[in-house]
Amino acid sequence: MKKALLTLFFSIFLFLAFVNSQSLTVTNFQPVIYGLSTDPFIGADATVNNISNSDKNVMCERIANNLAGSHKSSFCWDVCYGPNTSICDTPLFVSANNFTQAFKGDLFPYGTTGTSIVDYKFFDEQNPSDFTTISIMYIIGATAINELTQNIQITPPYPNPADVFTYIGYTNNNEKDNVKIQIVDLLGKIYFTKILENKSGLLTIQTDNLQNGIYFVRSIANEIPTSTSKLIVSHK
């Protein structure tokens, strides 16, 4: 019995030690950024926080670099590094319960449209298992997002909260745009997709097959998201 209790205690201790070791978080960044193929570069900013009571020497590493076409990515971690460098040369000091805004992730489209996804990892130089990661999606198009937003108007879902169904009104002023409506959850899982074939109309979406929770209704034109509304599903 004592051996079993000792094993249980040791397991709990290891679990708590792992949980408490998570010292770094990232805030104030956009996971999805839009740009044009004619832009010289598209920049992403982020705040890296040290939420522990100990000072940290924090490293930055690009751990995934899924690029479209001629796209190139680079990053700055106090010092800026070119596309061929994936990890910083020296760490950045972040004092206890403090933060840094020294990170910048740039994408260079070089005249190419497409979607590129770049992942970055921030970790304690002395304890690499203490880390956090972010993923940034760059959606590069040939048409400005403002033009698409003006052409497509989507009403908020009603009723909201929804039980069995919800309605969405829409207007597409440019029938050449490929427009669709989707329902996704907080993790981006798609539950519903409808391609809009008419210039305007009222779309009925069944929600009785969705679990209670928070979802998002989004419109996408030419594979570029143009609007997002929150939808709450609450079954009676």
C-alpha positions, 0 to 999 in steps of 0.5 A, a space after each residue: 500500500 505504501 509503495 502504491 501511494 509513493 508511486 502515485 505521489 511521484 506521478 503527481 509530482 512529475 505532472 505538477 512539475 511539467 505543468 509548472 514548467 510552462 513559463 512562456 506564452 504568446 499573445 497579441 498576434 494574428 494567426 491569419 494575415 492577408 496580403 497581396 502578391 504585389 506587397 514587398 513583404 507582409 509582417 507579423 508581430 507577437 508578444 512573448 511573455 515570461 509568466 514565471 517567477 524566474 528570468 529566462 533566456 529565450 530562443 526563437 526557432 522557425 520549426 515549420 516553413 510550408 511556403 507557396 510558390 516563390 514565397 520566402 519567410 524570415 524572422 527577427 528576434 531582436 536581430 533579423 535573420 534571412 530566409 536560410 536561417 531557422 534558429 536565432 544565434 543568441 537568446 533574448 533575455 526576458 525577466 520574470 513576469 515580463 514580456 518582449 515584443 522583439 519578434 517579427 515574422 515576415 513573408 515575402 510573396 515575390 509576386 506569387 499568390 497562395 497560402 503559406 504557413 510558418 510555425 515558430 517555437 519559443 523556448 528556454 535556452 536552459 530548459 528546451 522542454 519549456 516552450 510554446 509555439 505559434 502558427 501564422 497563416 499568410 493568405 496572399 491574393 491578387 485582389 485587395 481584401 477590402 474589395 471582396 468585403 465591399 462586394 459581399 454582405 452577410 447578415 449575422 445568424 438569426 436566431 442566435 442562440 440557435 436550436 434547430 436552425 438559423 437564417 443568414 441573409 447574403 448579397 454578392 455584388 460580383 457574381 464572378 466571385 466564388 463565395 461560400 458560407 461555412 460553419 466552423 468550431 473554435 478549432 477550425 473544424 468545418 461542419 457546414 459548407 454552402 456555395 452561394 449560387 445566387 446574387 442574393 438570398 436567405 440561407 437556412 442552416 440546420 443546427 440540430 445536428 450540432 452540439 451545444 457550444 460556440 461556432 463561427 459563421 464565415 463567408 469566404 470569397 475566392 478562398 479568402 475569408 471576408 467576414 466572421 460572426 459568432 453562432 451559439 448553439 443551445 438545444 432546449 
